[in-house]
Amino acid sequence: MRILVTGGAGFLGSHLIDRLMAQGHEVVCLDNFYTGTKRNILKWLDNPYFELIRHDITEPIRLEVDQIYHLACPASPIHYQYNPVKTIKTNVIGTMNMLGLAKRVKARFFLASTSEVYGDPDVHPQTEDYRGNVNCIGIRSCYDEGKRVAETLSFDYHRQNGVDIRVVRIFNTYGPRMLENDGRVVSNFIAQALRNQPLTVYGDGSQTRSFCYVSDLVEGFIRLMNSDQIGPMNLGNPGEYTILELAEKIQNMINPGAEIIFKPLPEDDPKQRQPDITRAKTWLGWEPTVPLDRGLELTVKDFRDRFEGNKD
């Protein structure tokens, strides 16, 4: 098949492209390199089945494809809050453009939505039926509400125009190629430990997150895209860890002598985040297979290689 991946030079997009190329598809990568990097897709640039287009999805584009994986959007608070208007435009106008393309060429459309649509949840763990607790005027809302609108658009295009959609809600994912400056907790801790800096924990560290290794997530993407289910579907690892536990794991792996310091919690930071993955298990036979310790080893190795490469 000919498959379009928006945000294909990013962390998740590049791992997805690796899998699609390995399966023998023709892949078109669309990226404006706002948070993506060419380094992530270098190995495919000379491949005749791979095409890279530098493009911002808030502008329309005409292409012929069979499937669209729509991943383009800055996904870490530092990046999406840097230019919040651009973030919500990417989520709303960008998603409309991609749905319009899917409608025109009769492509199957896959939306990478987020567990952020649940906001700071009142129910735990979160099922797909839960409608969320989002602050629509908060500093995170350009992303939270943007993705909620992207889901609305997807279902409206499906009902009104018969567009074949798949909607996934992604919980915290980590792995090689995460940006070291993205402000996410895994990359923050690893980068701080490698630089011999204190590890910064916000709040008292009792807030929880679930961490899914990137290869597990990509497997879930491909299974949902090629199934008969529309979603929305949670994809994430139901193993729940406190932020302090994570800090201590990374501290022990890299720099046991590193200090852990505490700072105030940012606005609207969710206290708990854990996916209910009953749908994914039942409909796709999917569940995560990479344990946190193993995934962290692979991620730390990647960060270490990059840090050492930067010194050359």
N, C-alpha and C positions, 0 to 999 in steps of 0.2 A: 504494500500500500504506500501511498504518498501521504506523509503525516507532517502536519505543521505543529511545531512546539513554540509557543510564545514565551519569552523569558528563558529561552533555551541555553543561554550562556551563563545562567545563574546556577546556584547550588543544586536545587532540585532538578531544574531543567536539563542540566548537563548529564546528570546521572540517568535521567530518563532517556536522553538521546543515546547514551552508551548502550542501553538495553535495546532500544528500537533498532539501532544500527546493527547490533549483534544478531537481531532476528531477521535481518535482511531487507528492512523497509527502506524506502527513499525518504529522507528526512529534510524538512525545511526548518531552519532555526531562525526565529525572528527575535531580535533583541536591540534595545537602544543603548545598552551598556551603562545604564544608570547604576545598577548594582552588580550586573553580570560582568564576566571578564573573559577575554579571548583565550586565556590560558586554559580555561575549563574545556574548551572544544578544539584546541589546537590539533589534536591527533586526527580529527576528521576533516580538516580543511582541504586536504588534497584528495579526499575520497569522492569519486564521481557520483555517489548516491547521496552526498551531503551538500546542502546549499545554505549559506549564511546570508541573511539580509539584515542590514542595519536599518531598523525602522521603529518608530514610536507608534504604539497601537492606538494612541488617541487620534491618529490620522488614519483614514480608511486605506485599505490595500486590496488589490485584486489578485487572487491566486487560485490555482486549481488543486484541491487536496481532497483526500478521502476522510481524514480524521483531523481534529484540531484539539490539541492539549493546550488549554489556556492557563498558563502559569505566570504570566507577566504581571508583576507588582512587587514593589519593595516590601519585604515581609518582616523586617525587624523594626522595633520602635524607633531606634536612632534614624534609620533611613526613611521610614514612612512619615515621621514627624518633622524631618528636615524640610520637606516641601509638602505640607498636608493637602494643599489644593491639587497639586499634581497627583498625589496618591489617590484622591477620590475621583479625579478625572480618569485616571488609569482604570480604576475599578468600574466606573460607570460608563464613560464614553468608550473606553477600550473594550470593555465586555460587549457593549452594543455593536461595535464595529466587527468583532469576531463572530458574534451571533448572526449579524447580517451576512457575513461571508459564508457561514455554515448554511444559512437559509438559501443563499444563491446557488451554492455548488452542491447542496444536499450532503454536506459532510456531517459526521457525528461530532458533537461538541462536548468537550470535557472541561468542567470548571473546577479549578483548584480553589475551593473556598477554605474556610479556616475555623478552628474551634473558637476563635475570637468572636464569632457570631453569638456565642453563649454569654459573652461579657464576663462579669464577676458572678458566677452561677449560684443560684439558690438551691439547686438540686445537685446531688453527687452520687455516683458518677453521672456524666451528661449523656442522655440518649438523644437521638435525632429528633424526637418529638418535642424536646424542651425548647421553648421559644426565646430564652435568653434574658439577660439582665444587663442591657447595654446603656451607657451614658451617651446619649446622642449628641451632646455638645462638649464632650470631654476631649482630652488631647489625643486619645487613641481612636476617636470615632471616625477619622478620615479613613482608617483601615477597617474597623469593625463594621461601621454602617456602610462603607463602600462595598464590602463583601456581602453584606446582607442584601444590598440593592442588586449586586451581581447575581445572587441566587434568584431574586425576584424576577429579574430580566430573563434569566435562563428558563424559568418555569413559564413565564408569559410567552416567550418565543415558542416554547414547546406546545403550549395549549393553543395559541393563536395561529402559529405558522407551521406547526408540525415538525419543528426542529428536533432532531434526535439528540437528547442531552444526557449527560452523566454529571452528577454533582458530588464532590467529595469534600469532607471537612477534615482538614489536616490538623493534628495535634503536634506538639513540639517534636521536631525532627532534628537530628544532628548527624554529623559524619564528615568525611573528608570534603574539602572545598568550601566549607563554611567560611564566610569572610571573618577575618580576625577582629575587625573593628565593628561588627554588626550589633554589639550591645546585647546579644543573646547570652543567656547564662552559661551555656556550655563553652562557647568560644571565649567569653570574658574570662572564665576561670582558667582555661587552658593557656590563653595568651598571658594572663597575669603570672601564672606559675612559671611559665617558660622564661619570663622576663625578670624573675626573682622579685616580683612585686607582691604586696599583700593581696589576698583574694577578697573582693568586695561582695559582701552579702547585704542585700537590701531588706529592711525590716529585721525581724529576729531569726529569719531563716526557716520559720516553721511552715511557710506557704509551700504547697506541693505542686509538682509538675510530673508529667509522664513523658518519657523520652524514647522516641522510636528511631531506630537506625535507618539511614536513608535507603539501603537496599530493600529492606522490608516494605517501606512506604511505596517505592517504585513498583514492586511486585503487586501491591494492592491497586495502584493506579491502572496497571495493564489489565489486571483481572476485571476491574469494574468496567473499564472502557470496552472490553470485549464480552461483557455479559449482557443479559437482558434487563438488568436492573438500572433504574434511573437515579436512585438516591433520593434525598441526600444520605450520604454514608460517612460515618466516622471512620477515620483511619488513624491509628495511633497505638501506642503501647500502654495497656492498662496497668502496667507496673508503676506504682506511685512512689515518688521519693520527695523528701523535703529538700529545699535548696541547700540547707546546711549539710545534709548527707552527701549531696552531689559535690559540694565544695571540698568536703573531707576526702571523698574518693579521689578527686583530681589532685588534691594536695599530696596525698600519699603516693600517687602514681608518679608525680613529676618532681615535687619539691617538699618533702615531709616537714622541712623547717619553716615553710612559708607561713606568714601570719594570716589570720582571717579577721577582717575588720567589718564592722556593721555600720550601715548608713540608713537614712530614712527611706521608707517605701515610697515609690513613685505613685502618682495619682492613678486610680482605677486599676491598679495591679491586681489580678485575680488571686484570691487566697487559695483556691483549689482548682485543679484542672486534671480530670481523668476521664478518658473516653469509655463509654459503654460500646464494645465492639461486637455485640450480639448479631447485628445485621451483617457485618462483614464476615463473621464466622459462618453464619447460616447461609447467606446468599452466595458467598464467594469461596468459602472454605479457607479464608485468609486469617492468619494471626501472626504476630511478630515472632521471629525465630532467633534474632541476635540479642544475647543478653547484654545488659548495660556495660558490664566490665569489659567485655570483648569489643563492643562498639567504641567505647572510650579509648581503648588501646590503639585501634585503627585511626581514630580521629587525632589523638595526640601525636602519632607517628607522622601523619600528614602535616600538622601544624609545625612540628619540629623540622621536617624536610623543607618547608617553605621558609621558616625563620632562618635556617642555615643557608638556604639559597639566596636570601636577601643580603646576607653578609658578604657574599662573593664580590 
